[in-house]
Amino acid sequence: MFGALRWGSCSSYDMVGISMKLLRTLALSIFVVSAMAVGAGTAYADPAPQGIDWSQPLMTPAADGGSSQVAEQFFPENETKQDAFDTMTNEINTGWNNAGLQGMAIGSNVGMAIGCVSIFPNFIAGCIVGTVVGTIAGAVIGIGVGNPNAQPAVEKFFATP
């Protein structure tokens, strides 16, 4: 016998081949059965806290002068951080409404054009990566152009302890 087969008696080769195939088949079967046995237990969890009123806006500060629901959930008992969060989200929202969408559209088109003609290994992957990067950059730039107070509000939020 030549090639991938080894010299020797036919019965010894068949035994090695059968045992390898059996081991490969059993390994996958044992893995699947083990995964099913481990995952078959009952999961127990406490219900999530219901501190959010879903009938009210999440990011809008309360009418009585309190913080937004999101700020109260993320930063409990930290009034300065809650106020900085509410200011930041309001400024970003204003910037988005003024020029964020337009900046995102321009950025995604420019990013796609640059990604498709750049030196990425695959032009399709370059188009996808360029579009994603351009969209994010365009949105950030558009929000900054739409509201110059957005960037200082974000910096103040991150600087607030």
C-alpha positions, 0 to 999 in steps of 0.5 A: 500500500502507498500514500496515506496508508501505512505498511503493515497488516490490514487488520492493524490498520483497520483497528486504528482507523475504527478506533480514531473514528469512534473517538471523534464521534464519541467526543462530540456526542459526550460534549453535547450530552454534557452540555445538555445535562449542565444546562438542564437545571432550573434557573432561579432569579429575583424579579427585577426592581420596578423603580421605572415608570414606563408610562413616563419618558426615561431621559426627561427630568421630572416635572417637580424638578427631580432627576430623570428616571435613568439618572436616578437608577444609574446614580442613586443618592448622587444628586450632582451626578444625576444633574450632570447626566440630565444636562448632558442628555439634554444638550446632546438631544438639542445637538442631535435635533439641530444637526446630528442626523445630517452629520451622521448621513454625511459621515456615513457616505464619506466613510463608505467612499473612503472605506471602499477605495482605501487599502483595506484587504477586502473592499467589501469589508472596507466599505462596511468598516468605513461606513460604521466609522464614518457614521459614528464620527459624523454623528459626534461632529454633527451633535457638536456643530448643532449644539456647541454646549454638548461637548462641555456638558459631556466633559462635565458629566465625566468629571463629576464624581 
